[in-house]
Amino acid sequence: MPTHAEKRHLPWTPEQLHRLVAEVDKYPEFLPWCKAARITRREGNVFYADLVIAFKVFRERFTSRVTLLPDLGIDVAYIEGPFHYLNNHWRFERAPDGGCIVDFYVDFEFRSKILQNLVGMLFNEAVSRMVAAFEARARQLYGPGLAASPRPAPAAAPAG
């Protein structure tokens, strides 16, 4: 039953990061262990996606319903595959500097005890690699981000 909740400040806009996470069909291009992804159906702000994840000798496909929320959030609901359950959500909030506070949550349990034990041992490393992959993808798509752009120098104090 690995669970991970994290808030992180990133130098891109909430709209940019929302778009990056919502492009599920692009995940195999950058996300570790994601070997295939396809959108099978769209219904307004909801779509259904099949993902294939592979690690060593394990290869599993699962289906989820992805809801794009109007306030820059994404909810993922598990439909079928190797899990007992999977809960995942993303929230993207504008930071005062124009960047984004990303609130990420994932909680899941595999049906297979072997796979659950394997993932349990590697969970923290896997989450770190996934978060790093999303950040690297944002940098690739959007550049260094707002925080890396030149900032005006502080005004000099009047002489006197």
C-alpha positions as CSV (number, residue, x, y, z in Angstrom):
1,M,0.0,0.0,0.0
2,P,2.6,2.6,-1.0
3,T,1.4,6.2,-0.6
4,H,3.2,9.3,-1.6
5,A,2.0,12.9,-1.1
6,E,4.2,15.8,-2.1
7,K,4.0,19.6,-2.7
8,R,6.7,21.1,-4.8
9,H,7.4,24.6,-6.1
10,L,8.4,24.5,-9.8
11,P,9.3,27.4,-12.1
12,W,6.7,26.8,-14.8
13,T,3.1,28.0,-15.0
14,P,0.2,25.9,-13.7
15,E,-1.1,25.8,-17.2
16,Q,2.1,24.4,-18.6
17,L,2.4,21.7,-16.0
18,H,-1.3,20.8,-16.2
19,R,-0.9,20.3,-20.0
20,L,2.3,18.2,-19.5
21,V,0.6,15.8,-17.0
22,A,-2.6,15.7,-19.1
23,E,-0.7,14.5,-22.2
24,V,-0.8,10.8,-21.0
25,D,-0.2,9.5,-24.5
26,K,3.3,11.1,-24.4
27,Y,4.4,9.4,-21.2
28,P,6.4,6.6,-22.9
29,E,8.7,9.4,-24.4
30,F,10.0,10.3,-20.9
31,L,8.5,8.4,-18.0
32,P,10.6,5.5,-16.6
33,W,8.9,2.1,-16.9
34,C,6.0,3.4,-19.1
35,K,6.3,1.4,-22.3
36,A,3.1,2.3,-24.0
37,A,0.1,4.7,-23.5
38,R,-2.9,5.4,-25.5
39,I,-6.1,7.4,-25.1
40,T,-9.0,5.0,-25.9
41,R,-12.0,7.4,-25.5
42,R,-12.7,11.1,-24.8
43,E,-15.9,12.5,-23.3
44,G,-15.5,16.3,-22.8
45,N,-13.0,16.8,-20.0
46,V,-12.7,13.1,-19.2
47,F,-10.7,10.5,-21.1
48,Y,-9.8,6.9,-20.7
49,A,-6.2,5.7,-21.0
50,D,-4.4,2.4,-21.2
51,L,-0.9,2.3,-19.9
52,V,1.7,-0.5,-20.1
53,I,4.3,-0.5,-17.3
54,A,7.3,-2.8,-17.3
55,F,10.0,-3.4,-14.8
56,K,12.4,-6.3,-15.2
57,V,10.3,-9.4,-15.9
58,F,7.0,-7.8,-15.0
59,R,4.8,-6.1,-17.7
60,E,1.3,-4.9,-16.8
61,R,-1.4,-3.0,-18.6
62,F,-4.0,-0.9,-16.7
63,T,-6.9,1.3,-17.6
64,S,-7.8,4.5,-15.9
65,R,-10.3,7.4,-16.2
66,V,-8.6,10.8,-16.2
67,T,-10.7,13.9,-15.3
68,L,-9.3,17.3,-16.2
69,L,-10.7,19.7,-13.7
70,P,-11.5,23.3,-14.6
71,D,-9.4,24.6,-11.8
72,L,-6.2,23.1,-13.0
73,G,-6.4,19.7,-11.3
74,I,-6.3,16.2,-12.6
75,D,-8.0,13.2,-11.0
76,V,-7.1,9.6,-12.0
77,A,-9.5,6.8,-11.2
78,Y,-8.5,3.2,-11.7
79,I,-10.7,1.0,-13.8
80,E,-9.0,-2.3,-14.5
81,G,-5.6,-4.0,-14.4
82,P,-3.1,-5.3,-11.9
83,F,-4.2,-3.2,-8.9
84,H,-6.6,-3.7,-6.0
85,Y,-6.9,0.1,-6.2
86,L,-5.1,3.1,-7.5
87,N,-5.9,6.7,-6.4
88,N,-4.0,9.6,-7.9
89,H,-4.5,13.3,-8.2
90,W,-2.6,16.4,-9.2
91,R,-3.3,20.0,-8.3
92,F,-1.5,23.0,-9.9
93,E,-1.7,26.3,-8.0
94,R,-0.1,29.6,-9.1
95,A,2.8,30.6,-6.9
96,P,3.4,34.3,-6.1
97,D,6.5,34.4,-8.4
98,G,4.4,33.2,-11.3
99,G,5.6,29.6,-11.0
100,C,3.5,26.7,-9.7
101,I,2.9,24.8,-6.5
102,V,2.3,21.2,-7.6
103,D,0.4,19.0,-5.2
104,F,0.8,15.3,-6.1
105,Y,-0.8,12.3,-4.4
106,V,-0.7,8.6,-5.3
107,D,-1.8,5.5,-3.4
108,F,-2.1,2.0,-4.7
109,E,-1.9,-1.7,-4.0
110,F,-1.1,-4.4,-6.5
111,R,-3.1,-7.6,-6.6
112,S,0.1,-9.6,-6.9
113,K,1.9,-9.9,-3.5
114,I,5.2,-10.5,-5.4
115,L,4.9,-7.3,-7.4
116,Q,3.6,-5.4,-4.3
117,N,6.7,-6.4,-2.3
118,L,9.0,-5.6,-5.1
119,V,7.5,-2.1,-5.6
120,G,7.4,-1.6,-1.9
121,M,11.2,-2.0,-1.7
122,L,11.8,0.4,-4.6
123,F,8.9,2.8,-4.1
124,N,10.8,5.9,-2.9
125,E,13.4,5.5,-5.6
126,A,10.6,5.0,-8.2
127,V,8.7,8.1,-7.1
128,S,11.9,10.2,-7.1
129,R,12.7,9.1,-10.7
130,M,9.2,9.8,-11.9
131,V,9.1,13.3,-10.4
132,A,12.6,14.0,-11.9
133,A,11.3,12.7,-15.3
134,F,8.3,15.2,-15.2
135,E,10.7,18.0,-14.3
136,A,13.1,17.1,-17.0
137,R,10.2,17.0,-19.5
138,A,9.0,20.4,-18.4
139,R,12.5,21.8,-18.9
140,Q,12.7,20.2,-22.3
141,L,9.3,21.6,-23.4
142,Y,9.3,25.0,-21.7
143,G,12.9,25.9,-21.1
144,P,14.4,26.7,-17.7
145,G,11.2,28.3,-16.4
146,L,10.2,31.5,-14.8
147,A,12.5,31.2,-11.8
148,A,15.5,31.0,-14.0
149,S,14.7,34.1,-16.0
150,P,16.6,37.2,-15.2
151,R,15.1,39.2,-12.4
152,P,15.4,43.0,-12.1
153,A,18.2,44.0,-9.7
154,P,17.0,45.5,-6.4
155,A,16.7,49.3,-6.5
156,A,19.7,51.0,-5.1
157,A,19.2,53.0,-1.9
158,P,19.3,56.7,-2.4
159,A,22.7,58.2,-1.6
160,G,22.6,60.5,1.2
